[in-house]
Amino acid sequence: MDFYDLDLNDLVLDALDDMNFTETTPIQEHSIPSILEGRDIMGIAQTGTGKTAAYLLPVLSMLEDGGYPKNAINCVIMSPTRELAQQIDQAMQGFSYYLSNVSSIAVYGGNDGIRYEQEKRSMQKGADVIIATPGRLISHISIGNIDLSKVSFFILDEADRMLDMGFCDDILQIAKQLPSKHQTIMFSATMPNDILQLAHQLLKNPVEVKLSLSKPAEGIAQYAYICYETQKMGIIKSIFKERKPERVIIFTSSKVKTKDLSISIIRAGFNAKAMHSDLDQSERDEVMYQFRSGKIDILVATDIVARGIDIDDIQLVINYDVPHDKEDYVHRIGRTARAGKNGCSITFVSEKDQQYFTRIEKFLGKDVEKLPVPKELGECPAYSKENKAKKKCHSKKNGKYRKAKKNGSNKNRQ
């Protein structure tokens, strides 16, 4: 569907023209008309499907058309992380380029007192759209910096991630500050029971827009090592010995492991930095800047980077730990092979994680190619899917990976 087939404001369409946006994605096609009709929305779709535009475009169109209070907060957009809030804010600036009557402010923690005062002034003057992380917004609410009594749109982006991060009570507390009559729009990549419960509490007769989880892009070459936990760092050294690390993201299951692994990689002589929730905003911005500019070759991160953050030209994604959900696997490896390019993903599968990886393979509809652990690292566990007896297997030289890498490089050149 063409954006011109939707009942969007002409100035919003002008901005889309400037950005060369013409065709809607499925989530946009099915969500925008219902939002324009004033319906609550429960949208299920993975990162990269165009969810941000699916809610920003109709809300901006309605705000520009008028009929909403002046000098009041009319829309609150909740984001689980500072990075996603910044990204939404960037999209907001593009889509609202010609909308002189619509103002916005991004509100998130981890910055200095000057920024806090700027947020306070903007909210007290009544910025039309507030893009906020839950903790920071609660902070402003608790000391009376913000009036949410006239809000018409309440939007939850990456709702499942917010619940995973423990923000459920904050979300409900914020919702209590809203007027009884408002439109709620919730987007989530997954639909666990706690999301269903939250939707039941916040949404009124919602339209459900559900897109099935897409398989990883064809351009991603997927490999796995069946290994013991103690062999993982040795495999990393072997990989980077054969292939100079450039534009690599390594995902771990916790911020503690992220910190420890980044230190080990640095000690091994590689250029790496850790990205996790303990860093303050200026530190996180600096790490992302250094990685994007090529000053850092390896980014060791928790799933805080996996969703909603656009980093181009990632060559390799390593799952140091197997994600427990297939959605997280798709989000992680989806950082590579973007915009039609090729990329590579490698997953380390320890004994305790085999059950999760077999589920991922079932979703993929294929067996991910298993690479042999370098011989010098000793024996490795058998993969239970292939050998239920779990006998010991002996490693071979890692020539298969070299061959695969060489073939992949040739494919890239072509």
C-alpha positions as CSV (number, residue, x, y, z in Angstrom):
1,M,0.0,0.0,0.0
2,D,1.2,3.5,-0.8
3,F,1.3,6.1,2.0
4,Y,-0.9,8.3,-0.1
5,D,-3.7,5.7,0.2
6,L,-3.8,6.5,3.9
7,D,-5.6,9.5,5.4
8,L,-2.4,11.2,6.6
9,N,-1.8,14.9,6.9
10,D,-0.3,16.5,3.8
11,L,2.6,17.9,5.7
12,V,3.5,14.5,7.1
13,L,3.3,13.1,3.5
14,D,5.7,15.9,2.4
15,A,8.2,14.7,5.0
16,L,7.8,11.1,3.8
17,D,8.5,12.2,0.3
18,D,11.7,13.9,1.4
19,M,12.8,10.7,3.1
20,N,11.9,8.6,0.0
21,F,9.3,6.6,1.9
22,T,6.6,5.5,-0.5
23,E,5.3,2.0,0.3
24,T,4.0,0.9,3.7
25,T,5.2,-2.1,5.6
26,P,2.6,-4.7,6.7
27,I,2.5,-3.4,10.3
28,Q,2.0,0.1,9.0
29,E,-0.7,-0.9,6.6
30,H,-2.7,-2.7,9.2
31,S,-2.1,-0.3,12.1
32,I,-2.3,3.3,10.8
33,P,-6.0,3.2,9.7
34,S,-7.1,1.9,13.0
35,I,-5.1,4.4,14.9
36,L,-6.5,7.2,12.8
37,E,-10.0,5.8,13.7
38,G,-9.1,6.2,17.4
39,R,-8.9,2.5,18.2
40,D,-6.6,1.0,20.8
41,I,-3.9,-1.2,19.2
42,M,-2.1,-4.4,20.3
43,G,0.6,-4.9,17.7
44,I,2.9,-7.9,17.6
45,A,5.9,-7.5,15.3
46,Q,9.6,-7.9,15.5
47,T,12.2,-5.1,15.3
48,G,12.8,-3.7,11.8
49,T,9.2,-4.0,10.6
50,G,8.5,-0.2,10.8
51,K,6.6,-0.1,14.1
52,T,7.9,3.4,15.0
53,A,6.4,4.9,11.8
54,A,3.3,2.8,12.4
55,Y,2.4,4.9,15.5
56,L,4.2,8.2,14.9
57,L,2.7,9.0,11.5
58,P,-1.0,8.8,12.5
59,V,-0.4,10.5,15.8
60,L,1.5,13.4,14.2
61,S,-1.2,13.7,11.5
62,M,-3.9,14.0,14.1
63,L,-2.0,16.5,16.2
64,E,-1.3,18.6,13.2
65,D,-5.0,18.4,12.1
66,G,-5.8,20.1,15.4
67,G,-8.4,19.8,18.1
68,Y,-6.0,19.0,20.9
69,P,-5.2,21.3,23.9
70,K,-2.5,23.9,23.3
71,N,0.5,24.0,25.7
72,A,-0.3,20.6,27.0
73,I,1.2,17.1,26.8
74,N,-0.9,15.2,24.2
75,C,1.1,12.1,23.7
76,V,3.4,10.0,25.9
77,I,5.6,7.3,24.2
78,M,7.3,4.9,26.6
79,S,10.6,3.3,25.6
80,P,12.5,0.6,27.6
81,T,16.0,2.1,26.9
82,R,17.7,5.4,26.4
83,E,19.0,4.3,23.1
84,L,15.6,3.4,21.7
85,A,14.2,6.7,23.1
86,Q,16.9,8.5,21.2
87,Q,16.1,6.6,18.0
88,I,12.3,7.4,18.3
89,D,13.2,11.0,18.8
90,Q,15.3,11.0,15.6
91,A,12.4,9.5,13.7
92,M,10.1,12.1,15.3
93,Q,12.3,14.9,14.0
94,G,12.2,13.5,10.5
95,F,8.5,12.8,10.3
96,S,7.5,16.2,11.9
97,Y,9.9,18.3,9.9
98,Y,7.2,20.4,8.4
99,L,4.9,20.5,11.5
100,S,5.7,23.8,13.1
101,N,2.9,23.4,15.6
102,V,4.0,20.0,17.0
103,S,6.8,19.9,19.6
104,S,8.5,17.0,21.3
105,I,11.1,16.2,23.9
106,A,13.0,13.0,24.7
107,V,13.2,12.2,28.5
108,Y,15.7,9.7,29.7
109,G,18.1,9.2,32.6
110,G,21.9,9.0,32.8
111,N,22.6,12.7,31.8
112,D,23.5,15.8,33.6
113,G,21.5,18.4,35.6
114,I,21.4,20.8,32.6
115,R,19.5,18.2,30.5
116,Y,17.2,17.5,33.4
117,E,16.3,21.2,33.6
118,Q,15.7,21.3,29.9
119,E,13.3,18.3,30.2
120,K,11.5,20.0,33.1
121,R,11.0,23.3,31.2
122,S,9.8,21.5,28.0
123,M,7.3,19.4,30.0
124,Q,6.0,22.3,32.0
125,K,5.4,24.3,28.8
126,G,3.5,21.4,27.4
127,A,5.5,19.7,24.7
128,D,3.0,17.8,22.5
129,V,4.9,14.5,22.5
130,I,7.0,13.1,25.4
131,I,9.3,10.2,24.5
132,A,10.5,8.7,27.8
133,T,12.0,5.8,29.7
134,P,9.8,4.7,32.6
135,G,12.2,5.5,35.4
136,R,13.0,9.0,34.3
137,L,9.3,9.8,33.7
138,I,8.4,8.5,37.2
139,S,11.1,10.8,38.6
140,H,9.5,13.9,37.0
141,I,6.0,12.8,38.0
142,S,7.1,12.3,41.6
143,I,8.2,16.0,42.0
144,G,5.4,17.5,40.0
145,N,7.3,18.4,36.8
146,I,4.7,17.0,34.5
147,D,0.9,17.1,34.0
148,L,-0.5,14.1,32.2
149,S,-4.1,15.0,32.7
150,K,-4.7,15.9,29.0
151,V,-2.9,13.1,27.3
152,S,-4.7,11.7,24.3
153,F,-2.2,9.1,23.2
154,F,-0.3,6.6,25.4
155,I,2.2,4.5,23.4
156,L,4.2,1.5,24.7
157,D,7.1,0.5,22.4
158,E,8.9,-2.8,23.0
159,A,6.5,-3.5,25.8
160,D,7.9,-7.0,26.4
161,R,11.3,-5.6,26.9
162,M,10.0,-3.1,29.4
163,L,8.4,-5.9,31.4
164,D,11.6,-8.0,31.2
165,M,13.5,-5.0,32.7
166,G,11.1,-4.8,35.6
167,F,9.1,-1.7,34.5
168,C,5.6,-3.1,34.9
169,D,4.8,-1.3,38.1
170,D,6.2,2.0,36.7
171,I,4.0,1.6,33.6
172,L,0.9,1.1,35.7
173,Q,1.8,4.0,37.9
174,I,2.2,6.3,34.9
175,A,-1.1,5.0,33.4
176,K,-2.9,6.1,36.6
177,Q,-1.9,9.7,35.8
178,L,-3.7,9.6,32.5
179,P,-7.3,10.8,31.9
180,S,-9.9,8.1,31.7
181,K,-10.4,8.8,28.0
182,H,-7.3,8.3,25.9
183,Q,-6.0,6.0,23.1
184,T,-3.5,3.3,24.0
185,I,-1.1,1.8,21.5
186,M,1.1,-1.1,22.5
187,F,3.7,-2.8,20.4
188,S,5.7,-5.9,21.4
189,A,7.9,-8.4,19.7
190,T,6.5,-11.3,21.7
191,M,3.2,-12.1,23.5
192,P,4.0,-13.8,26.8
193,N,1.4,-14.1,29.6
194,D,2.6,-10.9,31.4
195,I,2.1,-8.9,28.2
196,L,-1.4,-10.3,27.8
197,Q,-2.2,-9.3,31.4
198,L,-0.8,-5.8,30.9
199,A,-2.8,-5.4,27.7
200,H,-5.9,-6.4,29.5
201,Q,-5.3,-3.7,32.1
202,L,-4.5,-0.9,29.7
203,L,-6.3,-1.5,26.4
204,K,-10.0,-1.1,25.7
205,N,-11.5,-3.3,22.9
206,P,-8.2,-3.3,21.0
207,V,-7.5,-4.1,17.4
208,E,-4.9,-6.8,17.3
209,V,-2.3,-6.6,14.5
210,K,-0.1,-9.7,14.6
211,L,2.7,-10.4,12.2
212,S,4.4,-13.7,12.3
213,L,8.1,-13.7,13.2
214,S,10.2,-13.5,10.1
215,K,13.1,-15.9,9.5
216,P,16.6,-14.4,9.5
217,A,17.7,-12.7,6.3
218,E,19.0,-15.1,3.6
219,G,22.2,-13.1,3.6
220,I,23.2,-14.3,7.1
221,A,25.4,-17.4,7.2
222,Q,24.6,-19.1,10.4
223,Y,27.0,-21.4,12.3
224,A,27.3,-22.9,15.8
225,Y,29.9,-24.5,18.0
226,I,28.8,-27.2,20.4
227,C,31.2,-26.6,23.3
228,Y,31.8,-26.4,27.0
229,E,31.5,-23.0,28.8
230,T,35.2,-23.1,29.5
231,Q,36.0,-23.4,25.7
232,K,34.2,-20.3,24.6
233,M,37.0,-17.8,25.0
234,G,39.4,-20.1,23.3
235,I,37.0,-20.3,20.3
236,I,36.8,-16.5,20.2
237,K,40.6,-16.3,20.0
238,S,40.7,-18.9,17.3
239,I,38.0,-17.1,15.2
240,F,39.8,-13.8,15.5
241,K,43.2,-15.4,14.7
242,E,41.7,-16.5,11.4
243,R,39.6,-13.5,10.7
244,K,40.6,-10.0,11.9
245,P,37.7,-8.7,13.9
246,E,35.9,-5.8,12.3
247,R,32.4,-4.6,13.1
248,V,31.7,-7.5,15.5
249,I,29.0,-7.7,18.2
250,I,29.2,-10.4,20.9
251,F,25.9,-10.9,22.8
252,T,26.0,-12.3,26.4
253,S,23.2,-13.2,28.8
254,S,24.1,-10.7,31.6
255,K,25.8,-7.5,32.3
256,V,28.2,-9.2,34.6
257,K,29.3,-11.6,31.9
258,T,29.5,-8.7,29.5
259,K,32.0,-6.9,31.7
260,D,34.1,-10.0,32.4
261,L,34.2,-11.1,28.7
262,S,35.2,-7.6,27.4
263,I,38.1,-7.6,29.9
264,S,39.2,-11.0,28.7
265,I,39.0,-10.0,25.0
266,I,41.0,-6.8,25.7
267,R,43.7,-8.9,27.5
268,A,43.9,-11.2,24.5
269,G,45.0,-8.1,22.5
270,F,41.7,-7.2,20.7
271,N,40.0,-3.8,20.6
272,A,36.8,-4.2,22.5
273,K,34.3,-2.3,24.7
274,A,31.4,-3.4,26.8
275,M,27.9,-2.0,26.5
276,H,25.5,-2.6,29.4
277,S,22.9,-0.9,31.6
278,D,25.5,0.1,34.3
279,L,27.1,2.7,32.0
280,D,25.7,6.2,32.3
281,Q,24.3,7.9,29.3
282,S,27.5,9.8,28.3
283,E,29.5,6.6,28.6
284,R,27.0,4.7,26.4
285,D,26.9,7.4,23.8
286,E,30.7,7.4,23.7
287,V,30.9,3.6,23.3
288,M,28.3,3.7,20.5
289,Y,30.1,6.6,18.8
290,Q,33.5,4.8,18.9
291,F,31.9,1.6,17.6
292,R,30.1,3.3,14.7
293,S,33.2,5.3,13.8
294,G,35.4,2.2,13.7
295,K,37.5,3.1,16.7
296,I,36.3,-0.1,18.4
297,D,36.3,-3.4,16.5
298,I,34.3,-5.5,19.0
299,L,31.2,-4.5,21.0
300,V,30.4,-6.9,23.8
301,A,26.8,-6.3,24.8
302,T,23.6,-7.5,26.5
303,D,20.3,-7.5,24.6
304,I,20.0,-3.8,25.3
305,V,21.6,-3.4,21.8
306,A,19.7,-6.2,20.1
307,R,16.4,-4.3,19.6
308,G,15.7,-1.0,18.2
309,I,19.3,0.2,17.6
310,D,20.4,0.7,14.0
311,I,24.1,-0.1,13.5
312,D,25.1,-0.6,9.9
313,D,27.8,-2.8,8.4
314,I,28.0,-5.4,11.2
315,Q,30.2,-8.2,9.8
316,L,29.8,-10.8,12.5
317,V,27.4,-11.4,15.4
318,I,28.5,-13.9,18.1
319,N,25.9,-15.3,20.5
320,Y,28.3,-16.1,23.5
321,D,25.2,-17.5,25.2
322,V,22.2,-19.0,23.4
323,P,19.1,-16.7,23.7
324,H,16.2,-18.5,25.3
325,D,13.7,-17.1,22.9
326,K,13.7,-17.5,19.1
327,E,12.6,-13.9,18.8
328,D,15.8,-12.8,20.6
329,Y,17.9,-14.9,18.3
330,V,16.4,-13.3,15.3
331,H,16.8,-9.8,16.8
332,R,20.4,-10.5,17.7
333,I,21.7,-11.9,14.4
334,G,19.5,-9.4,12.5
335,R,22.1,-6.8,13.4
336,T,24.1,-8.1,10.5
337,A,23.2,-8.6,6.8
338,R,21.1,-5.4,6.8
339,A,20.1,-3.5,3.6
340,G,20.6,-6.6,1.4
341,K,24.2,-7.1,2.5
342,N,25.8,-10.4,3.6
343,G,26.8,-11.2,7.2
344,C,27.7,-14.0,9.5
345,S,26.4,-15.3,12.9
346,I,28.0,-17.8,15.2
347,T,26.4,-19.3,18.3
348,F,28.2,-21.0,21.2
349,V,26.0,-23.8,22.4
350,S,26.9,-25.2,25.8
351,E,25.4,-28.3,27.3
352,K,22.8,-26.4,29.4
353,D,21.8,-24.3,26.3
354,Q,21.2,-27.2,23.9
355,Q,17.5,-27.3,24.6
356,Y,17.1,-23.7,23.6
357,F,19.1,-24.1,20.5
358,T,17.1,-27.1,19.3
359,R,14.0,-24.9,19.6
360,I,15.7,-22.2,17.5
361,E,16.6,-24.8,14.8
362,K,13.0,-26.0,14.8
363,F,11.8,-22.5,14.2
364,L,14.4,-22.0,11.5
365,G,13.2,-25.2,9.8
366,K,16.8,-26.4,9.4
367,D,19.9,-27.5,11.2
368,V,22.5,-24.8,11.7
369,E,25.9,-25.9,10.5
370,K,28.1,-27.1,13.4
371,L,31.7,-26.1,13.2
372,P,34.4,-28.2,14.9
373,V,35.9,-26.8,18.1
374,P,39.7,-26.3,17.6
375,K,41.6,-29.5,18.5
376,E,43.8,-27.7,21.0
377,L,40.8,-27.0,23.2
378,G,40.2,-30.6,23.8
379,E,37.0,-32.7,23.8
380,C,33.6,-31.1,23.3
381,P,30.1,-32.3,24.3
382,A,27.9,-34.1,21.7
383,Y,24.8,-32.3,20.5
384,S,21.8,-34.1,22.0
385,K,19.7,-33.6,18.9
386,E,22.1,-35.6,16.9
387,N,23.4,-38.0,19.6
388,K,21.1,-38.7,22.5
389,A,23.8,-40.8,24.2
390,K,25.8,-37.6,24.6
391,K,29.1,-39.3,24.0
392,K,32.3,-37.3,23.9
393,C,33.3,-36.1,20.5
394,H,36.8,-35.2,19.5
395,S,37.5,-31.9,17.8
396,K,39.1,-31.5,14.4
397,K,41.1,-28.6,13.0
398,N,39.0,-25.6,12.2
399,G,39.5,-25.7,8.5
400,K,35.8,-25.9,7.8
401,Y,35.2,-22.5,9.1
402,R,38.1,-21.1,7.0
403,K,36.5,-22.7,4.0
404,A,33.1,-21.3,4.9
405,K,34.6,-17.9,5.5
406,K,36.5,-17.9,2.2
407,N,33.4,-18.9,0.3
408,G,31.5,-16.2,2.1
409,S,34.1,-13.6,1.2
410,N,34.0,-14.7,-2.4
411,K,30.2,-14.3,-2.3
412,N,30.5,-10.8,-0.9
413,R,32.9,-9.8,-3.6
414,Q,30.5,-11.0,-6.2
